[in-house]
Amino acid sequence: MPIKESELILNPDGSVYHLNLKPEHIADTIIFVGDQDRVEKITKHFDSIEFSIQKREFKTQTGVYKGKRLSVISTGIGPDNIDIVMNELDALVNIDLQTRQLKDELTSLTIVRVGTSGSLQHDIPVNSFVIGSHGLDLTGLLHFYQIDTISNPEIENAFIKHTDWDKKKARPILITNSQLLETHFTSERTHTGITATAVGFYGPQGRVLRLPIHDAYLNGKMDSFEYKNNRITNLEMETSAIYGLSKLLGHHALSLNAIIANRPNGTFSENPKKVVEDLITYTLGKLVTL
């Protein structure tokens, strides 16, 4: 049965609604960034760029780097944007947009997020890279999908107990990365741990301006959480949505963060732009040998 027009919305030119992309516009290997200005900081390294488009915060450029075709897409901020980007990218490769039917043969995309973050652990210094072994979803987004096959109840229950998680909030969900990608990207420069994903920047990450927050000690509880050598290394706003939707849709995903601050040590990188540039070149180098 064809997917209804109200469910899969296309633009008049046949492109998917938010990203404004057609299937031929994207590569099977995609780099995600949050900031649209970071797209060209990556594609400036390309040998050639074949396609470029932007709609709202979603900017896409596709080209070739050392013989490998890559796309770079800015997702904007937050899990709600990831929900849009992941579903529309999957539609581009796994739904026939003409007939609105699922394809018989499905395509698995390779998705690597390149971001910045602060470290939550003393021993993960500034200027290092963190690989998210898991995404810890604190946003509630994934509960709108059937997630029984991707959750990790044992570690989730340990986290809920350790933090005295309020039952009125969405139950935390822990999703693993692509083990294939983690193995390929691991080196002496990388650290690995759980990347927690918050639904907002202020209250959900423990920041107080005028509004008091529900649990003023939650960040400290997350910092001190450890279960069977699993600990939370950093906190941001996209990784768990990328991991969860990738697992459900059959794609490979990895989240990489350049560490520009260490909260326990109170340190900040002397040259954060260089750290990000180093992570970009590191990522591109790994992708061409994948």
Secondary structure, DSSP 8 states (H G I E B T S, - for coil): ----TTTS-B-TTS-BTTT---GGG--SEEEEESSGGGHHHHHTT-SEEEEEEEETTEEEEEEEETTEEEEEEE--SSHHHHHHHHHHHHHHHHEETTTTEE-SS----EEEEEEEEEESSTTS-TT-EEEEEEEEE-SSGGGGS--TTT--HHHHHHHHHHHT--TTS---EEEE--HHHHHHH--TTEEEEEEEE-S-SSGGGT--SSS--S-TTHHHHHHH-EETTEEEEEEESSHHHHHHHHHHHT-EEEEEEEEEEETTTTEE-S-HHHHHHHHHHHHHHHHHT-
